[in-house]
Amino acid sequence: FGGSSASGANYKVYRSDPNVIWHSKPLYPESVEPLAFTKLLQNSTDRVRGLATYGGELIILGEASMERWSYTAIPSQDGQITPIPGRRGTCWHRCVVNVEGILYGLDREGVWGYEGEAPVPLSLKIDDIFADATIDWDYAEKFHASWLPRTREVRWWYVRTGDTTPKHY
């Protein structure tokens, strides 16, 4: 609704673009201006599945692509999006975890690690789980990662075919 308050006025709710991030002035989260946004993953048909911080930058994760967003002073004026090489991403935002300066993630190809250049595959020991189709990707929104500092493990919980909740890692 574009006018002043009125009882019974017509309005429309618009669906937001999942590949757009709105931003405020630094340290002023309430200051989002109407055109203060950045389009993400523009050079692909991918859609944003997660965001993670890494070394003062924002890492944007699609299902099979990653970008780095950085700025110096004001995001809408000097922000830069840089593609990260490779075809890695994440199946869901809760499947990415930063452990001791390394970003770890899960996508449909397996597990990867990122230390600032390009994601590196890490899942040779668990590739059979991905190959024999025991993962039910229809429930990817329930998948999640957890870091266990005592045993120094990252576990990715997933849903197996026939289940509806993540019981296995």
Secondary structure, DSSP 8 states (H G I E B T S, - for coil): --SS--TT---------TTEEE--BTTBTT---TT-EEE-STTSS----EEEEETTEEEEE-SS-EEEEE-SS-HHHH-EEEEESSS---SSGGGEEEETTEEEEEETTEEEEESSSS-EE--GGGHHHHHTT-B-GGGGGG-EEEEETTTTEEEEEB-BTT-SS--B-
